[in-house]
Amino acid sequence: MVPLEAGAGPDNPPCPACGEPLFGWIDPRAGLAGAVRRCESCGLGVVGDPDGAEDALRDLDAATDGETIAIVNRAGFAAWVGGAGWAGLDPGARHLYTAEAVRRLVAHRDQVVGAARWAPGAGIATMWQTVLNGFTFGRNVALGALGRGRAAPAERAWQRRMDAAISFVVAIPALLFALPMELIAAACRRGGALRMRVELL
Ligand SMILES: [Zn+2]
């Protein structure tokens, strides 16, 4: 086995959460601020160039409501099967978290989080939209239309019209496929969305 440190270099900046080198994952595309790199140690994904733990923590605060942190899970099954079509690649997203990445990040400010619990609604929605993204020109069209996220619409008007029609026609079949997939993923602890509680020491 090659030690991970061997990969460190300008193309492989350190992970904001754990310091291991980041590796290329997804090429830049419409709706993303840059190429996406991922950490093979804690699983954190970073869109564009990483800007350190502070930046990743600030971003995480936006996903925190009181003592609950809600994330779309980059270590989930949906991210693995979806790749570039994964619904977690929300336009404007900077950091793509995993339970381990959150644990490492909050440790930077002496916080501890409890066990990650599967968030069924968000998990099923993520798997569903990931499946739909396989059929459309744009991405996250359905969730965008439902007001549950931002869409990366297709470039041309006819493609956007097609996407609206496709999303409507495929919505139910995609759900019938996504629902058991996500249930299996959750049973294997690879759910698409997680909730974690910040624990006070
Ligand atoms: Zn990491």
Boltz pocket constraint, residues with backbone or C-beta under 6 A from the ligand:
constraints:
  - pocket:
      binder: B
      contacts: [[A, 15], [A, 16], [A, 17], [A, 18], [A, 19], [A, 20], [A, 39], [A, 40], [A, 41], [A, 42], [A, 43], [A, 44], [A, 101]]
      max_distance: 6.0
